[in-house]
Amino acid sequence: MTHYERVLASVRSRMNETDDPEEREFIRQNSICWEVAHNLMLIYAASGSLDLVRATSDEWLALVN
């Protein structure tokens, strides 16, 4: 689980380096964060942490206009 969280923290850090929303979204969509977030959500769900599932989904899997 720690490795998944590290990947997401790394992508989040890269996203925070720019103020351009389009570039931030490009970084999010073109990294492995969707796969990592999905796997992490499965772990959270199996442990009963539905709040963490929702938070992870909202941050990493939500579609952005």
OpenMM code with the backbone's topology and positions (N, CA, C; nanometers):
from openmm import Vec3, app, unit

residues = "MET THR HIS TYR GLU ARG VAL LEU ALA SER VAL ARG SER ARG MET ASN GLU THR ASP ASP PRO GLU GLU ARG GLU PHE ILE ARG GLN ASN SER ILE CYS TRP GLU VAL ALA HIS ASN LEU MET LEU ILE TYR ALA ALA SER GLY SER LEU ASP LEU VAL ARG ALA THR SER ASP GLU TRP LEU ALA LEU VAL ASN".split()
positions = [
    Vec3(0.0821, -0.1185, 0.0000),
    Vec3(0.0000, 0.0000, 0.0000),
    Vec3(0.0870, 0.1256, 0.0000),
    Vec3(0.1980, 0.1210, 0.0685),
    Vec3(0.2873, 0.2361, 0.0751),
    Vec3(0.3389, 0.2747, -0.0632),
    Vec3(0.3688, 0.1763, -0.1453),
    Vec3(0.4212, 0.2056, -0.2789),
    Vec3(0.3163, 0.2758, -0.3650),
    Vec3(0.1913, 0.2327, -0.3544),
    Vec3(0.0844, 0.2997, -0.4280),
    Vec3(0.0726, 0.4456, -0.3848),
    Vec3(0.0757, 0.4679, -0.2537),
    Vec3(0.0643, 0.6044, -0.2022),
    Vec3(0.1827, 0.6903, -0.2462),
    Vec3(0.3009, 0.6307, -0.2550),
    Vec3(0.4190, 0.7045, -0.3029),
    Vec3(0.4033, 0.7475, -0.4480),
    Vec3(0.3493, 0.6601, -0.5303),
    Vec3(0.3277, 0.6946, -0.6715),
    Vec3(0.2319, 0.8123, -0.6815),
    Vec3(0.1212, 0.8061, -0.6095),
    Vec3(0.0238, 0.9156, -0.6141),
    Vec3(0.0835, 1.0449, -0.5602),
    Vec3(0.1643, 1.0365, -0.4556),
    Vec3(0.2300, 1.1565, -0.4018),
    Vec3(0.3264, 1.2148, -0.5044),
    Vec3(0.3955, 1.1296, -0.5777),
    Vec3(0.4887, 1.1764, -0.6799),
    Vec3(0.4149, 1.2485, -0.7929),
    Vec3(0.3049, 1.1907, -0.8382),
    Vec3(0.2265, 1.2540, -0.9452),
    Vec3(0.1666, 1.3851, -0.8942),
    Vec3(0.1155, 1.3842, -0.7712),
    Vec3(0.0596, 1.5057, -0.7124),
    Vec3(0.1655, 1.6158, -0.7054),
    Vec3(0.2869, 1.5794, -0.6701),
    Vec3(0.3971, 1.6755, -0.6628),
    Vec3(0.4261, 1.7360, -0.7998),
    Vec3(0.4286, 1.6513, -0.9037),
    Vec3(0.4507, 1.7016, -1.0403),
    Vec3(0.3379, 1.7937, -1.0831),
    Vec3(0.2154, 1.7603, -1.0453),
    Vec3(0.1010, 1.8435, -1.0808),
    Vec3(0.1076, 1.9796, -1.0107),
    Vec3(0.1585, 1.9810, -0.8885),
    Vec3(0.1663, 2.1053, -0.8119),
    Vec3(0.2756, 2.1993, -0.8613),
    Vec3(0.3609, 2.1523, -0.9493),
    Vec3(0.4688, 2.2353, -1.0016),
    Vec3(0.4212, 2.3344, -1.1072),
    Vec3(0.2974, 2.3196, -1.1537),
    Vec3(0.2456, 2.4088, -1.2576),
    Vec3(0.1136, 2.4706, -1.2127),
    Vec3(0.0881, 2.5904, -1.2613),
    Vec3(-0.0380, 2.6576, -1.2325),
    Vec3(-0.1396, 2.6395, -1.3450),
    Vec3(-0.0960, 2.5826, -1.4565),
    Vec3(-0.1823, 2.5639, -1.5728),
    Vec3(-0.2726, 2.4414, -1.5522),
    Vec3(-0.4045, 2.4625, -1.5423),
    Vec3(-0.4961, 2.3497, -1.5197),
    Vec3(-0.4902, 2.2438, -1.6295),
    Vec3(-0.4694, 2.2854, -1.7527),
    Vec3(-0.4613, 2.1884, -1.8623),
    Vec3(-0.3369, 2.1012, -1.8493),
    Vec3(-0.2271, 2.1614, -1.8107),
    Vec3(-0.1041, 2.0840, -1.7923),
    Vec3(-0.1175, 1.9892, -1.6741),
    Vec3(-0.1821, 2.0359, -1.5667),
    Vec3(-0.2054, 1.9488, -1.4511),
    Vec3(-0.2875, 1.8261, -1.4917),
    Vec3(-0.3924, 1.8499, -1.5690),
    Vec3(-0.4772, 1.7402, -1.6131),
    Vec3(-0.4013, 1.6480, -1.7083),
    Vec3(-0.3155, 1.7042, -1.7929),
    Vec3(-0.2335, 1.6236, -1.8827),
    Vec3(-0.1432, 1.5301, -1.8017),
    Vec3(-0.0816, 1.5829, -1.6975),
    Vec3(0.0051, 1.5010, -1.6122),
    Vec3(-0.0756, 1.3886, -1.5475),
    Vec3(-0.1936, 1.4231, -1.4967),
    Vec3(-0.2777, 1.3231, -1.4291),
    Vec3(-0.3211, 1.2137, -1.5258),
    Vec3(-0.3615, 1.2522, -1.6462),
    Vec3(-0.4119, 1.1534, -1.7411),
    Vec3(-0.3023, 1.0694, -1.8059),
    Vec3(-0.1811, 1.1194, -1.8081),
    Vec3(-0.0734, 1.0498, -1.8778),
    Vec3(0.0282, 0.9883, -1.7823),
    Vec3(-0.0168, 0.9551, -1.6656),
    Vec3(0.0677, 0.8835, -1.5708),
    Vec3(-0.0026, 0.7531, -1.5353),
    Vec3(0.0574, 0.6762, -1.4509),
    Vec3(-0.0051, 0.5502, -1.4105),
    Vec3(-0.0961, 0.5688, -1.2898),
    Vec3(-0.1274, 0.6934, -1.2565),
    Vec3(-0.2033, 0.7186, -1.1342),
    Vec3(-0.3427, 0.6563, -1.1386),
    Vec3(-0.4070, 0.6461, -1.2539),
    Vec3(-0.5408, 0.5855, -1.2586),
    Vec3(-0.5343, 0.4380, -1.2185),
    Vec3(-0.4362, 0.3669, -1.2700),
    Vec3(-0.4213, 0.2261, -1.2347),
    Vec3(-0.3857, 0.2102, -1.0874),
    Vec3(-0.2961, 0.2953, -1.0410),
    Vec3(-0.2541, 0.2907, -0.9015),
    Vec3(-0.3718, 0.3236, -0.8100),
    Vec3(-0.4479, 0.4269, -0.8434),
    Vec3(-0.5627, 0.4658, -0.7622),
    Vec3(-0.6665, 0.3533, -0.7584),
    Vec3(-0.6883, 0.2889, -0.8712),
    Vec3(-0.7839, 0.1777, -0.8753),
    Vec3(-0.7397, 0.0656, -0.7821),
    Vec3(-0.6140, 0.0261, -0.7901),
    Vec3(-0.5630, -0.0806, -0.7037),
    Vec3(-0.5702, -0.0406, -0.5566),
    Vec3(-0.5365, 0.0829, -0.5275),
    Vec3(-0.5412, 0.1313, -0.3899),
    Vec3(-0.6852, 0.1319, -0.3387),
    Vec3(-0.7797, 0.1692, -0.4247),
    Vec3(-0.9202, 0.1671, -0.3850),
    Vec3(-0.9670, 0.0249, -0.3533),
    Vec3(-0.9182, -0.0742, -0.4267),
    Vec3(-0.9542, -0.2126, -0.3973),
    Vec3(-0.9031, -0.2533, -0.2594),
    Vec3(-0.7837, -0.2111, -0.2258),
    Vec3(-0.7273, -0.2405, -0.0936),
    Vec3(-0.8097, -0.1719, 0.0147),
    Vec3(-0.8401, -0.0429, -0.0062),
    Vec3(-0.9205, 0.0312, 0.0913),
    Vec3(-1.0582, -0.0334, 0.1090),
    Vec3(-1.1208, -0.0728, -0.0010),
    Vec3(-1.2540, -0.1337, 0.0063),
    Vec3(-1.2500, -0.2667, 0.0815),
    Vec3(-1.1479, -0.3457, 0.0555),
    Vec3(-1.1355, -0.4747, 0.1234),
    Vec3(-1.1163, -0.4576, 0.2737),
    Vec3(-1.0557, -0.3452, 0.3129),
    Vec3(-1.0347, -0.3209, 0.4556),
    Vec3(-1.1509, -0.2453, 0.5191),
    Vec3(-1.2513, -0.2090, 0.4375),
    Vec3(-1.3692, -0.1414, 0.4903),
    Vec3(-1.3563, 0.0093, 0.5026),
    Vec3(-1.2545, 0.0673, 0.4431),
    Vec3(-1.2308, 0.2123, 0.4516),
    Vec3(-1.2981, 0.2838, 0.3352),
    Vec3(-1.4299, 0.2917, 0.3403),
    Vec3(-1.5044, 0.3482, 0.2286),
    Vec3(-1.4809, 0.4977, 0.2119),
    Vec3(-1.4489, 0.5681, 0.3193),
    Vec3(-1.4160, 0.7103, 0.3071),
    Vec3(-1.2893, 0.7300, 0.2245),
    Vec3(-1.1915, 0.6420, 0.2439),
    Vec3(-1.0685, 0.6503, 0.1650),
    Vec3(-1.0945, 0.6133, 0.0189),
    Vec3(-1.1842, 0.5185, -0.0035),
    Vec3(-1.2215, 0.4827, -0.1406),
    Vec3(-1.2796, 0.6046, -0.2099),
    Vec3(-1.3733, 0.6708, -0.1440),
    Vec3(-1.4393, 0.7876, -0.2034),
    Vec3(-1.3398, 0.9011, -0.2276),
    Vec3(-1.2524, 0.9283, -0.1311),
    Vec3(-1.1550, 1.0366, -0.1459),
    Vec3(-1.0584, 1.0087, -0.2605),
    Vec3(-1.0129, 0.8854, -0.2714),
    Vec3(-0.9211, 0.8482, -0.3793),
    Vec3(-0.9907, 0.8594, -0.5141),
    Vec3(-1.1128, 0.8129, -0.5211),
    Vec3(-1.1889, 0.8210, -0.6456),
    Vec3(-1.2122, 0.9657, -0.6868),
    Vec3(-1.2516, 1.0483, -0.5920),
    Vec3(-1.2783, 1.1892, -0.6226),
    Vec3(-1.1542, 1.2610, -0.6737),
    Vec3(-1.0387, 1.2296, -0.6161),
    Vec3(-0.9160, 1.2992, -0.6562),
    Vec3(-0.8570, 1.2468, -0.7862),
    Vec3(-0.8565, 1.1150, -0.8050),
    Vec3(-0.7797, 1.0573, -0.9148),
    Vec3(-0.8619, 1.0013, -1.0299),
    Vec3(-0.9849, 0.9618, -1.0054),
    Vec3(-1.0622, 0.8949, -1.1096),
    Vec3(-1.1763, 0.9783, -1.1649),
    Vec3(-1.2048, 1.0908, -1.1030),
    Vec3(-1.3135, 1.1754, -1.1500),
    Vec3(-1.2782, 1.2386, -1.2845),
    Vec3(-1.3787, 1.2513, -1.3688),
    Vec3(-1.3586, 1.3170, -1.4968),
    Vec3(-1.3597, 1.4672, -1.4756),
    Vec3(-1.2691, 1.5356, -1.5436),
    Vec3(-1.2576, 1.6802, -1.5327),
    Vec3(-1.2957, 1.7411, -1.6662),
    Vec3(-1.3780, 1.8435, -1.6626),
    Vec3(-1.4180, 1.9120, -1.7873),
    Vec3(-1.3083, 2.0022, -1.8362),
] * unit.nanometer
topology = app.Topology()
chain = topology.addChain("A")
for resn in residues:
    res = topology.addResidue(resn, chain)
    for name in ("N", "CA", "C"):
        topology.addAtom(name, app.Element.getBySymbol(name[0]), res)
